[in-house]
Every structure is written in structure tokens, then in C-alpha cells.
Amino acid sequence: MRAFFAVAIALVLGACAAANAPATNVPAGDGKRIALTFDDFPRGAGAFMTPDERADRLRAGQRSAGVEQAAFFLNPANLADRPNGLAHIAAYVADGHVIANHSATHPRLSEVSVAEYLADIDTAETWLKGRTNYRPWFRYPYLDAGRGDAAKRDAVRAGLAARGLANGYVTVDASDWFYEQATTDAARAGEAMDMDALRDLYVESHVEAAEFYDALARQATGRSPAHVMLLHETDLAALFIVDLVAELERRGWTIVEADEAYADPFSTHAATYDTPSAQGTLTEQVAWQRGLPAPRWYARNDTSLARAEFDRRVLAKEE
């Protein structure tokens, strides 16, 4: 089985080189900008790589793709069972990437008290503050900002403001966590995966999501903000980051630094939007507040649709 996956990865890497050839007949860009961010770090082993292998490949991929500054949102409690986690953090920071707060233990705000939630943020902040390339941004685990509990939402907003923390929101989400889990489950079950199809599905979904949320932002605000893409530090990101960046650029996107994205005027909505449920991308929340009708989220964030595509294309299962 290890031999099968080694061959598969080799095939993917060969395909990556072909996919990165200069594109022709590509329309000129229209000011679309996007930053890359990675959640739930440091992570354990995935379907294809050890954590060491993944960190090395993702770092190399970002250098190759010209990603000068991504943001890594950390859960410091993960370090307890990630032996080389500190070294990976230091390596990303040495490459120019920045680190920020994703809570210590990744709780859902809708499932814990405000006091517990803020204490968990504080634990992570104690670890992070003062470290090289630290940024005072907090990203809600699961993008859960209280869901239907407006009082809880507002209490945490006030708590973040008191701590000098800004909302580390996202504007583009394609549920990359789902594809990582699907590949891990398939690998454990010994199922053969079409790695070219997996690459295409991963890249296609994220580029489609970027286009969808940019159109939604333009409808809601009349402009294209500097977007923030949600990713995770996964094997799939390590394998396909070069392909993803190349396809984004082919479609007219410019990869920008996280610092630039979070300085965009769109960020002012992060602490002010008021919707019946506080969860998901900031783009969705602003569109909802402005009265735009559903759907306000990318279709494959419905994991039943993502599952159908994965099964059909990657596992070659009949519908």
C-alpha cells in the first residue's frame, strides 16, 4: 500500500509540472486579490505524508509559487502531541509567513460559555504574544461566531476588542478539510485514488469558490475586496499549492500578503455585521445583511455535493 501511494504522489508531482506551464489566451486580471491562510496548525499525519514531509513540501511549494506571506492560525494545545511542531512553526516564520490565534483547543463558541471561550483564547495568546511574525488576529474555530446567539456573539466581539485582537475572518471557503478527511479515510480503507482527478477537484473547487465569493462581494458592496482564502495545513495543500496558485493567477487573481488583505476596508464589517446567525465567511454575512438572497455560500460547502464529486471523480464510484 505504501508503494502504491508513493507511485501516486510521484505521478501527481509530474502532473504538477505540466499544469504549471504558462497559460495562453488568458483574460487580463481585473484587480482580484487574495491571501492564503492555513488553520488548525500544527497538524498530525495525513493520508500521504508525515508532518515533517508535509511542512517541507508546503514551504517549498509556496516558495515556488511566489507566496511571500501566508498566515498560519495556530492551536498551541496541539503542540503537546506534535513533536516537531515548534520546528515547523519556526520554519514557516523564517520563510516570512505570519502566525495568529485560532484558540488553544479549537472549541465551538456555540457550545461553550463566553468565559470559557475567552479563557481559551487567552491561553493561546499567552503562547503567541511576542513571538516573531505574530499578528493580533483571532480566527473563530469552525467559523462559529455564536451562530444564533447574538448576545454571545457580541460578548466575544467585546472581549476581542478589549484584548486588542481583530477578527481573522475569511472571505473564501471551499471546505478543504472535507477533501483531506475523504482522502485519509480512503487511504485507511485501501481504496485506489485517481491523484490527477484529486488535484483537479481540489484546485477547481477553490478557484470556483474564489470566483463565487468575489461576485457575491461585488454584489453586496460594489467592489472586489482583498480576499482571504481558508485552507488547512494538509497533505493536499502541500501537494497542490503550486497548481492552485497557478490556476488562480491564470484566472486573473494576484496573491497578496495576509497583512494587505486584513488592511482592506472590507475588514470593517468583521466587527459590525448583524445577521440571524453568525457563522461562515464574512462575505456571506455581509451579503446576508445587505439582503442578498441565498445561496450565499459556495455549492460544494454542502459536503454531500463534495462527497458525490469525490466519489465519482477520485474513487471512480458509480452514482
N, C-alpha and C positions, 0 to 999 in steps of 0.2 A: 504493500500500500504506500509506504514512504517513497518507493521508487516511482510509482505512478504519479504522485504529486510533484516529485522533483522534475519529472519529464514535463508535466503540465505547466509548471512555473517557467521552465526553460522556453516552452512554446509561447507562453504569454510574453515573456521579455523580448523574444524575437519579433512578435507581432507589434509590440510597443514601438520598436524602432521604425517599422514600416508606417505605423499610424502617425508618427511624428514628422513625416516628410512634409515639406511645405505644401500648403493647400493652394489650389488655383481657383479662379472665378469666385472669390470670396467677397461678399459685400463689405464696404467700409464700415468701421465702427461708428456708433452714434453716441459716444460718451458713456457707455455702460462700464461700470467699475465694480469690482468685487474683491473682498478679502476672504482668506481661508482661515477657519478656526477649527480646533480639534478639542473634543470633550473627553471626560472620563479618563484622564491620564494620571498616573501610569496604568496601563492595562496588562492583563496576563496574555498567555499564548493564544493564538488564533488557529485557524484551520491549516495554515501553511507554514508559519514561521514562529520562531521563538521571539520573545520580546526584544532580545538583542538584535536579531536579524531584521526585525521589522523597523526598529528605530534607525538602524544603519541605512536601510533601503529607503525609508521615508525621507531621511535627511538628504541622501544622495539625489533622490527624485526631485525634491524641492530645489536643490541647488541647480540641477539640470534644467528644470522648468523655469528658473528665474524667479522663484518665490522668495523674496528677500525678507519678508516679515509676516509670519503667520502667528496666531495666538493659540496657546495651549491652556485650556481651562482645567485646573488640577483638582483632584480629590486627594489631599495629603494622607488620609487614612489608608489609601491603597498601598502606601509605601511599606506598610507592615509586612506584606507578603509579596513584594516586588523587589527582590534582592538588588537589582541593578537600576532601580527606578531613579535614584538620585543621579546616577551617572547619565541616564538618558535625559533627564531634565537639564543637566549641565551642558550636555552636548547640543541640545536644541537651542539653548540660550547662547551658546558660543557661536552658533550659526546666525544669530541675530533675531531669533524668534522671541516672543514675549510670553509671560506666564500670568495667569489670573485665577480668580477664586471661583470654584464650582461647588463649594461646600466641602466639608471634611468627609462626610459619609454618604452623600447623594440621597437625601430624603426628599419625599414629595411634600410640598408645602400644604397641599390639601389634606394630608394625612397626619400632620403633627401640629403642635401648638406654635404660636408665633415665638414664644420664649425659647422653645427647643430649637426651632429653626434658626433663629438669630444666634443662639449659642453655638450651633454647628458651623455657621458662617464665621463666627469669631475664632473658633478653633483653627479653621483653615487659614484665616487671615493672620493669626499669630505665626503660623509656619511660613507664610508667604512674604509678609511685610519686610522690606529691607533687602530682599534678595535681588540679584542682578536681573534687570529687564522685567521686574514686577510692574503690573498695571493695576490700578484700583477699580477693577471691573468685577462684577459678580454675575454669573450666569445661573439662572434657575435650573436645577436638575429637572429633567423631563419637560422643560419649558413650562412648568407648572407654577404659575404666579398666584395661586389661590383658587383658581377655577371660578366657581360661582359665589365665593365668599369675598365680597367687596371689602368688608372690614379687615379681613386677614390680609388681602392684597395691599390695602392702604397702610396697615401697620408695618408690614415688611418694607414697603417703599420708604416710610418714615425712618425705619431702622437703618436702611442702606444709606439714606441721606445723612443721618447722624454719624455714620461711620466713614463718610467721605467716599462711598462706593457708588459707582454708576452701574446701571443695568447693562450687562454684557449680552444684549439681545442678539437675535439672529433675524435675518430677513429672508433667507432662502434655506429650505429644508427638503431633502429628498429621502429621509428615513434610511440613511446609510447603515444604521445599526441593524436594520432588518436584514439586509443583504449579508452583513457579516455573520449574523446568527444563523441564517439559512445555509451559508457555506460551511460553518462549523458543524451544524447538525448533519449536513450531507457527508462531510468528511468522516465524522464519527460513525455514520451508518455504512460507510464504504461505497457510497454512490459515486459513479463517474460524473464529473462535471466538465462541460464544454467551456474551457477557460477563455476562448475568444468571445463566446456569447456572454460570459460573465463580465468581461471587460466592457463589451458594448452596452450591456444593460446598465452597468454602474455609471459609465460616462453619460450615456443617453439620459438616464433619469436625472442626474444632477444638472446637466445643461438644460433639459426641458424645465426643471424646477426653477432655474435661474431666469429663464425667459418668462415663465408664468408669473413669478413674483415681481419681476420688473414691470411687466404690463399692468399688474394689479396696482403697484405703487404709482405708476404714471396716471392711472385712472383716479386713484384716491387723492393724489397730491399735485398732479400736473407736472411732475418731474421724475427723473430717474435718480434715486439716491445712490450713494456708495453702499453697496450691499455687503452683507456678512453671511457667508455660507457656513452652515453647520455640518461638520464632519466629525469623525472619531478617529483616534489613532489606532487604525485597524490594519490587518493584513491587506485588505482590498485597497485602502488608501495608499499603502506602501507600493503595491503592485501597479496601481493605475493612476497615480497622481500626475505623472508626466502626460499621459493620454488625456486626462481631464482638463488640465491647463491648456494643452494644445487645442482641444475642441472648443473650449471657452474662447480662446483667442481667435480661432477660426470664425467663430460666430460674432466677433466684434467686441468681446469683453477685454478689459485690461485688469490684470491682477494688481491690486494695490495693497498697501500695508494696513494692518488692523488699526493702527493709530489714525490713519486717514479716514477709514470707514467710520470709526466711532467719533470723529470730529465733524461728521456730516450733520447738517441741520435736521435731518430726519431723526437723529438721536433724541431730540427734544420730546418726541412723542412717547419715549420709553417710560417716563415717569408721570405721564398725564393721561394716557388713553383710558377710556371708561367704557367697557363693554360688559355684556351679561356674564361672560366667562373669560377669565384671564389665563389663557394657556395657548401656546403656539408661537408662531412667528410674529414679529412686530408688524410686518406688512399686513398680515391677516387682521390684527387688532385695529390698525388704522383704517383699513378698508371697511371693517365692520362698523366702526364709529362713524365713518362718513356715509354709511347707508348703502354700500355696495352689496348686491345680493350674493348669496352663496352660489357656487363654491368659491371660497376664499383661500383654498389650500390646494396644493399640487395633488393631482389624482392619485398617484402611487403612494402618497402618505396613507392611503387606505391600504393596509397591509394585505388584505385579501386580493387586491388587484396586483400588488407587488409579488405576492406568492404565486399567482397564476402565471405572471410573466417569467418568474424564476423557474418554476417547474417546467414550463413549456420550452423555454429557450436554453436554460442552463442544464437541466436534468433530462431534457427531451422526453418529458412525460406527455402522454396523450391527454387531451382535455376530456 
